Amino acid sequence: MQTLIKPVQLAYFVTDIRKAALHASETFGAGPFFLRNRIELEWGEHRGVSCKFIHSSAYGQWGDLMMELVQQDEEGPSPFRDIYAPGEQGLHHVASFVASLDDTIEAYQRLGMPLATRAVTKKGGSEFAFIDTTAHSGHMLEIYERSESLVGFYQFVRQAARDWDGPDPVRDL
């Protein structure tokens, strides 16, 4: 397979997103974090079944990579529960821009790594997918196609970190 996966983000599943963002800021110097609460989907499908997958995400810069912290806000099937039970947390996925969601999903399926979740956010209409690479890497792979709005958001987070010296480490979007 010649699909180049270049990580642009490391994401950790957490039980308390604000506490985790403060900890990542104090411990690793990551941040500042921009928190988006209760992200809803226009549509979502997990393992072939429709899902709500309501979650919150905090996005901060950690060196050259974005760090995302995610928590599940409503119980139900999700790529998070595939790996972590309630009360557990840890590395969940590496994210990458890809040229084509369909082609990348198909390529990984041929390698025995199935699609876990595919969804579109209600606000912004961003489509993304989680490929189950856990048997090979211990975490999921999140993919999305490059768009002006996503690239702009990555640049916004990176720019905020450029001159940041530690105050106000968690900011609501």
C-alpha positions as CSV (number, residue, x, y, z in Angstrom):
1,M,0.0,0.0,0.0
2,Q,1.4,3.4,-1.0
3,T,-1.0,5.5,1.1
4,L,1.2,7.9,3.0
5,I,-0.1,8.6,6.5
6,K,1.5,11.6,7.9
7,P,0.4,12.2,11.5
8,V,-0.9,15.7,12.2
9,Q,-2.5,15.0,15.5
10,L,-2.3,12.7,18.6
11,A,-5.5,12.2,20.5
12,Y,-6.1,11.0,24.0
13,F,-9.4,9.7,25.4
14,V,-10.0,11.3,28.8
15,T,-12.6,11.1,31.5
16,D,-12.5,14.9,32.4
17,I,-11.5,17.1,29.5
18,R,-10.8,20.3,31.4
19,K,-8.7,18.5,34.0
20,A,-6.8,16.7,31.3
21,A,-6.2,19.9,29.3
22,L,-4.8,21.6,32.5
23,H,-2.6,18.6,33.2
24,A,-1.3,18.5,29.6
25,S,-0.5,22.2,29.8
26,E,1.3,21.9,33.1
27,T,3.1,18.7,32.4
28,F,4.0,18.8,28.7
29,G,3.7,22.5,27.9
30,A,0.9,21.7,25.4
31,G,-1.7,24.3,24.6
32,P,-3.5,26.5,24.9
33,F,-6.5,24.2,24.4
34,F,-9.6,25.2,22.6
35,L,-12.6,23.3,24.0
36,R,-15.6,22.4,21.9
37,N,-18.4,21.0,24.1
38,R,-20.9,18.3,23.1
39,I,-20.1,18.0,19.4
40,E,-23.1,16.6,17.6
41,L,-23.2,14.7,14.3
42,E,-25.3,15.3,11.2
43,W,-25.0,11.6,10.8
44,G,-22.8,8.8,12.1
45,E,-22.3,5.1,11.7
46,H,-20.3,2.9,14.0
47,R,-19.6,-0.7,12.9
48,G,-22.5,-0.5,10.5
49,V,-25.0,0.9,12.9
50,S,-26.3,4.4,13.2
51,C,-24.8,6.3,16.2
52,K,-25.0,9.6,18.0
53,F,-21.4,9.7,19.2
54,I,-21.8,12.9,21.1
55,H,-18.4,14.0,22.5
56,S,-16.3,17.0,23.5
57,S,-12.8,17.8,22.2
58,A,-10.1,20.1,23.3
59,Y,-7.4,21.0,20.7
60,G,-4.0,22.3,21.6
61,Q,-0.5,22.4,20.1
62,W,2.2,20.0,21.4
63,G,5.4,20.7,19.5
64,D,4.8,20.0,15.8
65,L,1.6,18.1,16.3
66,M,-1.8,19.0,17.5
67,M,-2.9,17.3,20.7
68,E,-6.6,16.5,20.9
69,L,-8.3,15.5,24.2
70,V,-11.7,13.8,23.7
71,Q,-14.3,12.6,26.1
72,Q,-17.6,10.8,25.4
73,D,-20.5,12.8,26.7
74,E,-23.3,10.3,26.1
75,E,-23.0,6.6,26.4
76,G,-23.4,4.4,23.4
77,P,-21.4,2.7,20.7
78,S,-18.4,4.7,19.6
79,P,-14.7,4.3,18.5
80,F,-13.8,5.4,22.1
81,R,-15.8,2.6,23.7
82,D,-14.1,0.1,21.4
83,I,-10.9,0.7,23.3
84,Y,-11.8,2.2,26.7
85,A,-14.5,1.3,29.2
86,P,-16.0,4.1,31.4
87,G,-13.4,5.4,33.8
88,E,-10.4,4.4,31.5
89,Q,-8.3,6.7,29.5
90,G,-5.2,6.8,27.2
91,L,-3.9,7.2,23.7
92,H,-6.9,6.7,21.3
93,H,-5.9,7.8,17.8
94,V,-3.4,9.4,15.4
95,A,-5.0,11.6,12.8
96,S,-4.0,12.4,9.3
97,F,-5.2,14.2,6.2
98,V,-5.8,11.9,3.3
99,A,-6.5,12.5,-0.4
100,S,-9.6,10.3,-0.3
101,L,-11.6,8.9,2.6
102,D,-13.0,6.1,0.4
103,D,-9.7,5.1,-1.1
104,T,-7.9,5.1,2.3
105,I,-10.7,3.1,4.0
106,E,-10.6,0.6,1.2
107,A,-6.8,0.3,1.3
108,Y,-6.8,-0.4,5.0
109,Q,-9.7,-2.8,4.8
110,R,-7.6,-4.8,2.3
111,L,-4.9,-4.9,5.0
112,G,-7.4,-6.3,7.5
113,M,-8.0,-3.0,9.3
114,P,-11.7,-2.3,9.2
115,L,-13.6,0.9,9.3
116,A,-14.9,1.5,12.8
117,T,-16.8,4.8,12.5
118,R,-17.7,7.3,9.7
119,A,-19.5,10.5,10.5
120,V,-20.1,14.2,9.6
121,T,-20.3,16.9,12.2
122,K,-23.4,19.0,12.4
123,K,-21.5,22.2,12.8
124,G,-19.1,22.8,10.0
125,G,-20.0,19.6,8.1
126,S,-16.6,17.9,8.5
127,E,-16.5,14.3,7.5
128,F,-14.1,12.0,9.2
129,A,-13.5,8.3,9.8
130,F,-11.8,6.0,12.3
131,I,-10.0,3.0,11.0
132,D,-9.5,0.2,13.5
133,T,-5.7,-0.2,13.6
134,T,-5.6,-1.3,17.2
135,A,-4.4,-4.9,16.5
136,H,-1.4,-3.4,14.7
137,S,-0.6,-0.2,16.6
138,G,-2.7,-0.2,19.8
139,H,-4.7,2.8,18.7
140,M,-7.2,3.9,16.0
141,L,-6.3,6.0,12.9
142,E,-8.6,9.0,12.2
143,I,-8.7,10.3,8.7
144,Y,-10.2,13.3,7.0
145,E,-9.8,15.0,3.7
146,R,-8.0,18.3,3.6
147,S,-10.3,21.3,3.5
148,E,-9.8,25.0,3.8
149,S,-11.7,25.1,7.1
150,L,-9.8,22.2,8.7
151,V,-6.4,23.5,7.6
152,G,-7.4,26.9,8.9
153,F,-8.3,25.4,12.2
154,Y,-5.0,23.6,12.5
155,Q,-3.3,26.9,11.7
156,F,-5.4,28.8,14.3
157,V,-4.3,26.3,17.0
158,R,-0.7,26.4,15.9
159,Q,-0.6,30.2,15.8
160,A,-2.2,30.5,19.3
161,A,0.6,28.4,20.7
162,R,3.4,30.3,18.9
163,D,3.4,33.3,21.4
164,W,1.6,31.6,24.3
165,D,3.5,31.6,27.6
166,G,1.1,29.6,29.8
167,P,-1.9,31.7,31.0
168,D,-5.5,30.8,30.2
169,P,-4.7,27.2,29.1
170,V,-8.3,26.1,28.4
171,R,-10.5,28.3,26.3
172,D,-14.1,27.6,25.2
173,L,-14.9,27.8,21.5
